[in-house]
Amino acid sequence: MKQKYITKQELADLWEKKAICIEFADGSDALAQENGYTLEQCLAMDDARFFLD
């Protein structure tokens, strides 16, 4: 299934409402909040893309 990536603005808007997934440059992914990432850390990532779980 093709992911619909979200922008960093959408990321900030949805952070408290939805589970966010991070796709890293190497193709791996992780649930952001569940794995202890902060919104600030995610917004600072330049080599990652975000989508909703």
TORMAR-962336 format. One record per residue: residue number from 1; residue in three letters; y, z, x of N, C-alpha, C in turn. Coordinates in steps of 0.1 Angstrom, whole numbers, plus 5000, padded with zeros to 4 digits. Atoms other than C-alpha are relative to their C-alpha. Layout:
TORMAR-962336
{resi: NUM resn: ALA nnorth: Y nup: Z neast: X canorth: Y caup: Z caeast: X cnorth: Y cup: Z ceast: X} .
...
//
This chain:
TORMAR-962336
{resi: 1 resn: MET nnorth: 4988 nup: 5000 neast: 5008 canorth: 5000 caup: 5000 caeast: 5000 cnorth: 5012 cup: 5000 ceast: 5009} .
{resi: 2 resn: LYS nnorth: 4988 nup: 5001 neast: 4992 canorth: 5034 caup: 4990 caeast: 5014 cnorth: 5009 cup: 5012 ceast: 4996} .
{resi: 3 resn: GLN nnorth: 4991 nup: 4989 neast: 5003 canorth: 5057 caup: 5020 caeast: 5017 cnorth: 5014 cup: 4995 ceast: 4997} .
{resi: 4 resn: LYS nnorth: 4985 nup: 5002 neast: 5002 canorth: 5093 caup: 5020 caeast: 5004 cnorth: 5007 cup: 5010 ceast: 5008} .
{resi: 5 resn: TYR nnorth: 4993 nup: 4991 neast: 4991 canorth: 5113 caup: 5034 caeast: 5032 cnorth: 5013 cup: 5005 ceast: 4993} .
{resi: 6 resn: ILE nnorth: 4987 nup: 4994 neast: 5005 canorth: 5143 caup: 5056 caeast: 5024 cnorth: 5010 cup: 5001 ceast: 5011} .
{resi: 7 resn: THR nnorth: 4989 nup: 4999 neast: 4991 canorth: 5177 caup: 5057 caeast: 5041 cnorth: 5002 cup: 5014 ceast: 5004} .
{resi: 8 resn: LYS nnorth: 4996 nup: 4986 neast: 4996 canorth: 5190 caup: 5088 caeast: 5059 cnorth: 5008 cup: 5006 ceast: 4990} .
{resi: 9 resn: GLN nnorth: 4992 nup: 4994 neast: 5011 canorth: 5214 caup: 5093 caeast: 5030 cnorth: 4991 cup: 5004 ceast: 4989} .
{resi: 10 resn: GLU nnorth: 5010 nup: 4997 neast: 5010 canorth: 5185 caup: 5092 caeast: 5006 cnorth: 4992 cup: 5012 ceast: 5004} .
{resi: 11 resn: LEU nnorth: 5008 nup: 4988 neast: 4994 canorth: 5166 caup: 5116 caeast: 5029 cnorth: 5008 cup: 5013 ceast: 4998} .
{resi: 12 resn: ALA nnorth: 4992 nup: 4988 neast: 5002 canorth: 5194 caup: 5141 caeast: 5027 cnorth: 5001 cup: 5004 ceast: 4985} .
{resi: 13 resn: ASP nnorth: 4999 nup: 4997 neast: 5015 canorth: 5197 caup: 5138 caeast: 4989 cnorth: 4987 cup: 5005 ceast: 4995} .
{resi: 14 resn: LEU nnorth: 5014 nup: 4997 neast: 5006 canorth: 5159 caup: 5141 caeast: 4983 cnorth: 4993 cup: 5012 ceast: 5007} .
{resi: 15 resn: TRP nnorth: 5007 nup: 4990 neast: 4991 canorth: 5151 caup: 5168 caeast: 5010 cnorth: 4995 cup: 5011 ceast: 4992} .
{resi: 16 resn: GLU nnorth: 5004 nup: 4988 neast: 5008 canorth: 5150 caup: 5197 caeast: 4985 cnorth: 4992 cup: 4997 ceast: 4988} .
{resi: 17 resn: LYS nnorth: 5006 nup: 5004 neast: 5013 canorth: 5134 caup: 5177 caeast: 4957 cnorth: 4986 cup: 4993 ceast: 5002} .
{resi: 18 resn: LYS nnorth: 5012 nup: 5008 neast: 4998 canorth: 5106 caup: 5156 caeast: 4972 cnorth: 4993 cup: 5003 ceast: 5013} .
{resi: 19 resn: ALA nnorth: 5007 nup: 4999 neast: 4987 canorth: 5079 caup: 5157 caeast: 4999 cnorth: 5004 cup: 4987 ceast: 5008} .
{resi: 20 resn: ILE nnorth: 4996 nup: 5012 neast: 4992 canorth: 5092 caup: 5134 caeast: 5027 cnorth: 4990 cup: 4998 ceast: 5011} .
{resi: 21 resn: CYS nnorth: 5009 nup: 5004 neast: 4989 canorth: 5069 caup: 5116 caeast: 5051 cnorth: 5008 cup: 4993 ceast: 5011} .
{resi: 22 resn: ILE nnorth: 4994 nup: 5006 neast: 4988 canorth: 5079 caup: 5106 caeast: 5086 cnorth: 4990 cup: 4990 ceast: 5006} .
{resi: 23 resn: GLU nnorth: 5008 nup: 5010 neast: 4993 canorth: 5065 caup: 5074 caeast: 5102 cnorth: 5006 cup: 4999 ceast: 5014} .
{resi: 24 resn: PHE nnorth: 4995 nup: 5001 neast: 4986 canorth: 5068 caup: 5076 caeast: 5140 cnorth: 4998 cup: 4986 ceast: 5005} .
{resi: 25 resn: ALA nnorth: 5000 nup: 5013 neast: 4994 canorth: 5073 caup: 5047 caeast: 5163 cnorth: 4985 cup: 4995 ceast: 5004} .
{resi: 26 resn: ASP nnorth: 5014 nup: 5003 neast: 4997 canorth: 5036 caup: 5049 caeast: 5173 cnorth: 4991 cup: 4997 ceast: 4988} .
{resi: 27 resn: GLY nnorth: 5007 nup: 5003 neast: 5012 canorth: 5025 caup: 5043 caeast: 5137 cnorth: 4994 cup: 5012 ceast: 4993} .
{resi: 28 resn: SER nnorth: 5005 nup: 4988 neast: 5006 canorth: 5014 caup: 5079 caeast: 5131 cnorth: 5010 cup: 5005 ceast: 4990} .
{resi: 29 resn: ASP nnorth: 4991 nup: 4994 neast: 5010 canorth: 5029 caup: 5099 caeast: 5102 cnorth: 4997 cup: 5014 ceast: 4998} .
{resi: 30 resn: ALA nnorth: 5002 nup: 4985 neast: 5003 canorth: 5034 caup: 5135 caeast: 5091 cnorth: 5009 cup: 5003 ceast: 4988} .
{resi: 31 resn: LEU nnorth: 4991 nup: 4994 neast: 5011 canorth: 5048 caup: 5154 caeast: 5061 cnorth: 5011 cup: 5008 ceast: 5007} .
{resi: 32 resn: ALA nnorth: 4989 nup: 4994 neast: 4993 canorth: 5082 caup: 5165 caeast: 5072 cnorth: 5001 cup: 5015 ceast: 4998} .
{resi: 33 resn: GLN nnorth: 4998 nup: 4986 neast: 5003 canorth: 5087 caup: 5198 caeast: 5054 cnorth: 4987 cup: 5008 ceast: 5003} .
{resi: 34 resn: GLU nnorth: 5013 nup: 4993 neast: 4998 canorth: 5050 caup: 5208 caeast: 5055 cnorth: 4997 cup: 5003 ceast: 5015} .
{resi: 35 resn: ASN nnorth: 5002 nup: 4999 neast: 4986 canorth: 5050 caup: 5204 caeast: 5093 cnorth: 5011 cup: 5007 ceast: 5007} .
{resi: 36 resn: GLY nnorth: 4990 nup: 4991 neast: 4994 canorth: 5081 caup: 5225 caeast: 5099 cnorth: 5012 cup: 4992 ceast: 5005} .
{resi: 37 resn: TYR nnorth: 4988 nup: 5007 neast: 4996 canorth: 5106 caup: 5197 caeast: 5105 cnorth: 5012 cup: 5004 ceast: 4992} .
{resi: 38 resn: THR nnorth: 4988 nup: 4997 neast: 5008 canorth: 5142 caup: 5205 caeast: 5095 cnorth: 5007 cup: 4987 ceast: 4996} .
{resi: 39 resn: LEU nnorth: 4992 nup: 5012 neast: 5004 canorth: 5165 caup: 5180 caeast: 5077 cnorth: 5008 cup: 4996 ceast: 5012} .
{resi: 40 resn: GLU nnorth: 4992 nup: 5004 neast: 4989 canorth: 5187 caup: 5181 caeast: 5108 cnorth: 4992 cup: 4993 ceast: 5011} .
{resi: 41 resn: GLN nnorth: 5009 nup: 5007 neast: 4990 canorth: 5158 caup: 5172 caeast: 5131 cnorth: 4997 cup: 4986 ceast: 4995} .
{resi: 42 resn: CYS nnorth: 5003 nup: 5013 neast: 5006 canorth: 5149 caup: 5143 caeast: 5108 cnorth: 5012 cup: 4991 ceast: 5001} .
{resi: 43 resn: LEU nnorth: 4988 nup: 5009 neast: 5000 canorth: 5185 caup: 5130 caeast: 5106 cnorth: 5003 cup: 4996 ceast: 5014} .
{resi: 44 resn: ALA nnorth: 4997 nup: 5003 neast: 4986 canorth: 5186 caup: 5130 caeast: 5144 cnorth: 4990 cup: 4990 ceast: 5006} .
{resi: 45 resn: MET nnorth: 5010 nup: 5009 neast: 4995 canorth: 5155 caup: 5109 caeast: 5148 cnorth: 5004 cup: 4985 ceast: 4999} .
{resi: 46 resn: ASP nnorth: 4996 nup: 5014 neast: 5000 canorth: 5163 caup: 5073 caeast: 5158 cnorth: 4989 cup: 4991 ceast: 5000} .
{resi: 47 resn: ASP nnorth: 5012 nup: 5008 neast: 4999 canorth: 5128 caup: 5060 caeast: 5162 cnorth: 4990 cup: 5002 ceast: 4989} .
{resi: 48 resn: ALA nnorth: 5009 nup: 4997 neast: 5011 canorth: 5113 caup: 5071 caeast: 5129 cnorth: 5006 cup: 4994 ceast: 4987} .
{resi: 49 resn: ARG nnorth: 4996 nup: 5004 neast: 5014 canorth: 5113 caup: 5059 caeast: 5093 cnorth: 4995 cup: 5010 ceast: 4991} .
{resi: 50 resn: PHE nnorth: 5004 nup: 4990 neast: 5010 canorth: 5110 caup: 5080 caeast: 5062 cnorth: 4996 cup: 4993 ceast: 4987} .
{resi: 51 resn: PHE nnorth: 5004 nup: 5005 neast: 5013 canorth: 5093 caup: 5075 caeast: 5029 cnorth: 4995 cup: 5012 ceast: 4992} .
{resi: 52 resn: LEU nnorth: 5004 nup: 4989 neast: 5009 canorth: 5083 caup: 5097 caeast: 4999 cnorth: 4985 cup: 5000 ceast: 4999} .
{resi: 53 resn: ASP nnorth: 5014 nup: 4999 neast: 5001 canorth: 5048 caup: 5111 caeast: 4997 cnorth: 4995 cup: 4998 ceast: 4986} .
//
